[in-house]
Amino acid sequence: MKLVSLKVLGFIVGIVLSNIGVQTTLWLGSGWINEHSSQPWGLNTYIKVPSQVAYTWCGVAAMWLGGIFTGVVIALILKKVYTKILLAFLFPAIALTALGFNTLDWMLAGVVGSEKGWQAWVIYQTDLWLQSWDFYFLLGVVPLFIGGMLLTASLISLT
């Protein structure tokens, strides 16, 4: 019974962390979503997409999906499933996490590189100030990844 309640708690924490990560990254990237939404963003030398698409799908969503695929890999390892299905989830986990982090890092370089500090409003801590990079990493990237990972690892282990 304790194990089931721990898995349910992991699922709830995953939802909360995912929400914190999405709120933070969308707030930080609001310039790419609103003012510069139609500006072309080069994913590489050959592929250019509007910056809104690059930020939301190749940044935020890819980072979260990387966490989700990692959660599947962890759940499969805990269930001792060592077949080709594990590799089928491992490679997208690595690729999506790398794509998400790289896109977010490049697109938020100007915001994150500043010397500003922000209140940790997303976790209701108005007396806690974080440097811009710490705010981005600790309240954006990490919660997105870990939230997605906890969601799926908990959900799969419950079945």
N, C-alpha and C positions, 0 to 999 in steps of 0.2 A: 504494500500500500504506500509506503514511504517513497519507493522508487517511482511510482506513477505520479505522485504529487510533485516530486522533483522534476519530472519531465514536463508536467503541466506548468510549473513555475518557469522552466526554461523556455517554453513556448510563449508565455506572457512577457518575460523579459525580452525575448526576441522581437515581439511586437513593439514594445516600448523603445528598444534601441533602434529598430528600423525607423520608427516615427521620428526620433531625435535626429538620426542621420539624414533623413529626407528633408526635414525642416531646415536643418543647418545648411546643407549643400544647396538647396533651392534658394535660401536667403543669400548665401554668399555669391551664387551665380545669377542673381536676379538681373544683372546687366546683360548677360548672355541670353536670358530668356525674354526680356522685355525690350530694352532699347536697341540692342544689336542682334535681334533675333533672326534677321534675314542676312546678316553678314556671313559670307562663306568662310567655313573653317576647314582647313586641310587636315584630314585624318592621316594622310601620307602624301607623297608627291602626286598621286594620281586621283585620289578620292577626295572630293570636296562636298560638304553638306552644309546646310544652314547651321549657324552656331547654336540655335535653340535645339535642333535635333542632335548635334554633337554633344552638347552639355547634358541634356536630359537622358538620352538613350545610350550614348557611348561613354558617358561619365557616371551619372548617378545610377541609372538602371543596371549598367554593366557591373558596377561595383557591388550592388546588392545581389545581382544574380550570381556573381562570383562567390559570394558568401553562401548563397543557397546551394550551389553545386558542391561547395566544400562541405556543407552540412550533410549532403547526400553521401559524399565520400566517407565522412566520419561515421555516419550511421551504418554504412556497409561494412566498414572495418570492424566496428563494434559487434556487428552480427556475424563476423567472420566470413564474409562473402568476398573471396579473392578470385574472382573470375574476370573475364574481359569487360563485364559490366562496370567494374570499378574503374578501369581505364577510360571507359566511355564517359564517365563523369569527372574524372581527374583532369583530363586535358581541357575541357571547357571551364572548369573551376580556375585553373591557372590562367588561361587566356582571357577570360572575362575579368578576373581580378586585375590582371596587368593592364588591360584596355581601360578599365574604369579608373584605376589609380593614375595612369599616365594622362588620360584625358582631363581628369579633374586637376591634376597637378599643373599641366600646361595652361589650362584655361583660367585657373585661379592664381597664376604666378604673380600677377600684379597686386591682387588683393592680399595674398598670403605673404608676399615679400615686404609688405609695409611694416612699419614699426608700431602700428596701432595696436591697442588692446581692446578687447570687447568683453562685455559682461556675458556671463554664461546664462543668458536669458532662456535658452532652450531647455535647460534643466532647472529653471526657476531659482537660480542662484545669482541674485542681483549684486551681492557683495563680492563675488568671485570674478576677477578679471584675468583673462588669458591673452597671451601674445597671439597675433593673428595666425601664425602657423600652428600653434598649439590648439587654438580654437578650431581651425579647419581639420586638423588631424584627429584630435581627441573627441570632438563633437560632430564630426562629419564622416570621415573615412572609416574610422574604427567602428562606430555604431552601425553604419550601413553594412559592413562586412560581417561583424559578429552577430548583428540582429538577424540577417538572412541565414547565417550558419545555425544559430540557435533555433530558429523557426523550423527549419527542415530536419535538423538532427533530432529535435524533440518530437516532431510529428511522425517521422519514420520510426523512431524507437518506440512510440506508443502503439504502433500497429504490430 
